[in-house]
Amino acid sequence: MKLSANEEYGLRCLVRLGYAGENGSITIPEMSQAEGVSAANTAKILRALRKGGFVKAARGKEGGYTLARPAGDIVIAEVMECLGGRLFESSFCDSHGGRTGICTRSVDCSVRSLWRAVQVAVDHVLSKTTLRDLLQNEEEMNSWVRTIPGPNGMRLLQ
């Protein structure tokens, strides 16, 4: 499983806007330059984030993109859904049956159980994480992640 470039760059753009602060504004060329992403791709990502309600756009001399709401109110699970969706959807099994048209394991599938469990863990962590959390440095973020209890109440990381 991989995160798409769209999801990675989208998070990076949001973090960059978070660093700019609630009143900070960044233009597409500035964002593109700072993150090393083409201006066209940056524009596409920011358009998706705007439609998702995470950023606002302003035109004119003082134009650019700003956060649409405080960083603490932007839940990363919602951002990921906007940018690309979940890692595993149950409908995957219906559309990837191989040559037979329907998966030969559709009735009894241990692999589906694994992906479902992974998705539950990912959803749990992302639903507990806000953009404000991602504005920490790596060491602080590592410490914070260790405090997240798993879906069963146990710590995910020690």
Secondary structure, 3 states (H helix, E strand, C coil): CCCCHHHHHHHHHHHHHHHHCCCCCECHHHHHHHHCCCHHHHHHHHHHHHHCCCEEEECCCCCEEEECCCHHHCEHHHHHHHHCCCCCCCHHHHHCCHHHCCCCCCCCCHHHHHHHHHHHHHHHHHHHCEHHHHCCCHHHHHHHHHCCECCCCCECCC
